[in-house]
Amino acid sequence: MKLPIAGLCALTFAAGTLLTGLMPAAAAAVPGTSCSLFPADNILNTDISGLPVDAMSATWKGNMAQNANLHPDLGTFAQQYGMPINVAPPPTTGVTPTFAYDTESDHPAGGYPIDQNTLIEGGPGAPSGSDRHALVVNSSSCKLFELYNLQNFTNGQTPAAGSGAVWDLSSNAMRPAGWTSADAAGLPIMPLLLRPDEILAGSVPHAIRVTAHCAHGYVWPASHDAGTCVAGFPPMGARFRLRSGYDITRFSANTQVVLRAFERFGLIVADNGADWYFQGTTDDWWGTVAGGQLVSELKTIPAAQFDAVDESGVQVSPSSYMATAAGPASSLARAPAVAAGAMNRLEVAAVGQDRQVWHRSWNGTSWSAWDGEGGVATSDPGTASWSSTRFDVFVRGADNALWHKALDTGAWSAWERLGGTLAGGPGAATWGAGRLDVFVVGTDRGLWHKTWNGAAWTAWESLGGILTSDPSAASTGANRLDVFARGGDNQLWRKSWDGSSWGAWLPVGGVLSSAANVASQGANLLDVFTRGTDGHLWHRAWNGTQWAVWESLGGVLTSSPAASSWGANRLDVFARGTDLQLWHRSWDGSTWSAWERLVGPPGG
């Protein structure tokens, strides 16, 4: 049985697209490929929530006054709004158009993988003077081919276009200074589009392109000046961030996903056009009830709630998109994870702003210092612990595969690659010494499972469903597992292993704005925690027979929670706060403690 999901669960592509679905793809990767949209340290993928406001912010905004609110520039294929993405085995023979901006265009040896069936912005009937962008991903080479103003052509004819650019999606290389691309700012287009598959997965981990009616100059990471206005107008490449104080809790869960992206990754001025028009893909999901609600709500977001940020402090080189960590030192880049292998023992894992995994432990009396364990994590971690001397950490790596590292009797192992292509972070559980169960979401949005039996890892096992969050798992006893995740309807769903077979997916209710996390205090007992649409921590308990009502535990979370139990009447919950620090709250069997602030890892 599949979990219900509102609308389509993937981008719509041209006929012939090959969609992979057997192995667990990065949230930012295009469905149908295993290609990441640039490295994790690319400035377009960098969290800018900690950057200072640019001194020109108010001036630039004052010259972007055509529209008071944002406007989503996207739509269905019938509407021909937005930009379609082509993903397919390319034509047998590529072709390079004749370019109006020939000296600033790329001329790949194999040509551009286009033919008469290539979908273009505005459809085949788009006016010849319109943008007519064509975006094509070669899923074999992970190269992105983008064209501006591609004109119709037939067999035997050489097509014409305004300009063309080829992007290596594994590289941070920029266009040469002063060069355009298929975009006025010299930026890539496709990695900056808002896509339904990312919204439904619960995370849009990159900047979104936006237009301004007139610009002046350019700033990094743009490379091209396409403006005609005087100083005081926004430059190409200007980055605008939604203010953290803007109340997003009154919006639907899908809209909150986009607004959190505006808070963390922002809007980047990429082209000339109407002020505050931001772009997305052409996709029929926008025409569903859920998609229509999101579009309507995004039209109400005031442009006045955005500030331009100064990115100069994270620039590594003027010729590279690579950025240094943008968050403050001693802070969390992602949600934490926790495991308890023994009484009064807690092991916490977190990803720092340097993207490596950090660890600290509670020994019953005090917290240890953070110790860095290396790696490049591109997801929230998942953890498990079967004893006081064993702690296992799992993350998605820069290659989108599952990676594992273990602390065993005081010594850390090397990082171990376990394969797969993950759509998010893993969840892990153990029911005894030598046993590990890891769960991930695959490119089919289904749940996938892999087991360590004490001697070897099993192959991946598909457990179905259509999930929109990372999974979380707990064991209530030997040979028992319960897995939880958010479905397409934004409520919590559960799947259980009873020792011989997996049960059906069952609804648990709620309206989640994050992944859930589960802990077990003992046989047949489960405690589930999540972030609600109000940003608060919410809790629901299973006593072996029935679920208690949802309970609000307050706080303002900026991540999914993490929870663990070392025995009856003990629960520990961790989350990232609005200050990007680690916060902790515990249950002693009768009352909840106050929130405790724990400084994040020093990987800033």
ABEGO torsion letter per residue (X at the ends): XBBBBBEBABBBBBBGBBBBAABXXBAABBBGBABBBEBAABAAABBAAABBBBAAAAAAAAABAABABBBBBBEBAAAGBEBBBBBBBBBABBBBBBBABAAABBBBAAEBBBBAABBBBGEAABBAABAGBBBBBBAAAGBBBBBBGBBBBBBGBBBBBABBBBBBAABABBBBBGBBBABAAGBBAAAABBBAAAAAAGBBABBBBBBBABBBEBBOABABBABABBBGBBBBGBBBBBBAABBAAABBAAAAAAAAAAAAAEBBBABBEBBGBBBBBBBAAAABAAAAAAAAAAAABBAAABBBBBAAAABABAABABBBBABBBGBBABBBBBBBABBGBBBBBBBBAAGBBBBBBBAGABBBBBBBAEEBBABBBBBBBABAABBBBBBBBAAGBBBBBBBBGGBBBBBBBAEEBBAEBBBBBBAEBGBBBBBBBBAAGBBBBBBBAGABBBBBBBAEEBBABBBBBBBAEBGBBBBBBBBAAGBBBBBBBAGABBBBBBBAEEBBABBBBBBBAEBGBBBBBBBBAAGBBBBBBBAGABBBBBBBAEEBBABBBBBBBAEBGBBBBBBBBAAGBBBBBBBAGABBBBBBBBBBBABX
